[in-house]
Amino acid sequence: MSAVTIVFAVLQLLAGVALTVIVLMQSGKSAGLSGAISGGAETFLSKGKAKTLDAKLAKATKWFALAFVLLTLVLNLVG
């Protein structure tokens, strides 16, 4: 194994672990059902929804998943 392959393998391992941790930190979709009962207050308060922790975790999930897929493709081409 060359040094480049080892570096990409370590980066892929870190991306996989980070992706797993981020997905496990997210709240489930069933947690949002209590907001459906409250009614109209949810629509007024949803303007700041993009700044919540769940929104940031969802965005981080997309980026780490993209990095994981790209690293997998690079490792497949290099190795």
C-alpha positions in Angstrom: 0.0 0.0 0.0 1.3 3.4 -0.9 1.2 6.4 1.3 -1.5 8.0 -0.7 -3.7 4.9 -0.3 -3.1 4.9 3.5 -4.0 8.6 3.8 -7.2 8.2 1.8 -8.1 5.1 3.9 -7.6 6.9 7.1 -9.7 9.9 5.8 -12.5 7.5 4.8 -12.4 5.8 8.2 -12.7 9.2 9.9 -15.5 10.3 7.6 -17.4 7.0 8.3 -17.1 7.3 12.0 -18.1 11.0 11.9 -21.1 10.1 9.7 -22.2 7.4 12.1 -21.9 9.7 15.1 -23.8 12.5 13.4 -26.6 10.2 12.3 -27.0 8.8 15.8 -27.1 12.3 17.3 -30.1 13.3 15.2 -33.5 13.1 16.7 -35.9 10.7 15.1 -38.8 11.8 12.9 -41.3 10.7 15.5 -40.0 13.4 17.8 -41.6 16.0 15.6 -45.1 14.6 16.0 -45.7 16.6 19.2 -45.4 19.8 17.2 -48.3 18.7 14.9 -50.6 18.8 18.0 -49.7 22.3 19.0 -51.0 23.7 15.7 -50.4 27.2 14.4 -47.5 28.2 16.7 -45.3 25.8 14.8 -45.6 27.8 11.6 -44.7 31.0 13.3 -41.7 29.6 15.1 -40.4 27.6 12.1 -38.6 30.7 10.7 -35.6 29.9 12.9 -35.7 26.2 12.1 -32.6 26.4 9.9 -30.6 27.4 12.9 -31.5 24.4 15.1 -29.1 21.6 16.0 -31.1 19.1 13.9 -30.8 21.3 10.8 -27.1 21.7 11.3 -26.7 17.9 11.9 -28.7 17.2 8.7 -26.4 19.5 6.7 -23.3 17.9 8.2 -24.8 14.5 7.4 -25.0 15.4 3.7 -21.5 16.7 3.5 -19.9 13.8 5.4 -21.9 11.4 3.2 -20.6 13.1 0.1 -17.0 13.0 1.4 -17.4 9.3 2.2 -18.7 8.5 -1.2 -15.9 10.5 -2.9 -13.2 8.9 -0.8 -14.6 5.5 -1.6 -14.5 6.2 -5.3 -10.9 7.6 -5.1 -9.8 4.5 -3.1 -11.4 2.3 -5.7 -9.5 4.1 -8.5 -6.2 4.3 -6.7 -6.2 0.8 -5.3 
